[in-house]
Amino acid sequence: FLDHLHLADHKEKTSHICMEVYEETLGKHHSWMIRKAAKFGMMTLPKRDVLMSHMIKENRDEAKFNQFI
C-alpha cells in the first residue's frame, strides 16, 4: 500500500489506491461482507497529500521513506 501510495499521482485518491491494493491482496481471502466493510472504512482515509505529509515531514525524509518501503 505504501509503495503504491508513494508512487501514485498527487491527484489520485487514497481510498482508490487502498481499494486497488486490497483487492489484489487480502480481498481475495475475505468474504463479501468483510470486503464491503473494509472498503467502507477505506473511504474515510485522508487525501493522499495529507497522509504523505504525516509520514514525510521534510524533503530529506523522502529518501529515507523510499528505503523504508
N, C-alpha and C positions, 0 to 999 in steps of 0.2 A: 504494500500500500504506500509506504513512504517513498519508495523508488518511483512509483507512478505519479505520486503527488508532486515530487520534486521536478520531474521531467515534463509535467503537463504544462499546457499553455496557461497563462495567467487568467484567461477568461473562463476556463473550464471550471465547473462547479465541483467542490469537494465531494458532495454526495454522489455525483455521477461517477467520479473516479473510484470512490469506495465501492459503489454497487458493481462496477465492472470487475474489480479485483475480487470482490466477494463471490460473484457468480462463477469466476474462473477457479476459485479455490474452495472455500468452506461451503458455499451454497450447494455444491454437488452432493454434500453429505447430510444436508438438513432437510427436514420435512417442509411441506408447503407453508404451514403455519409459522415455523421458525424463520423461514426466508422472508415472509411478509413482515413479521415483527422486526427483524434485523433491518430490512430496507426502510421501514418506518423510522427507526432510530437513526439511520444514516441521513435522513432528511433534516435532522437537527444539527448536523455538523456546520461549523462556521465556514465562511468563504475561504478559498484556498490561500489567498494572501494573508488573511488574519491567522490562520492556522500555522502557516510557514513563519510568520513573524514571531510566534511564540517559541518556535524551535530554533530559529536563526536570528539572534539578536543583533549581530553586526556582520558586515560584509566578510570579514576574515573568518567568521564561523562557518561560512558556506562550504569552504574546502573541507573542514572537519566533518560537516554533515554528509558530504559525499563519501568520506572514509567510513563514517558510522553506518551508512546504508550498506 
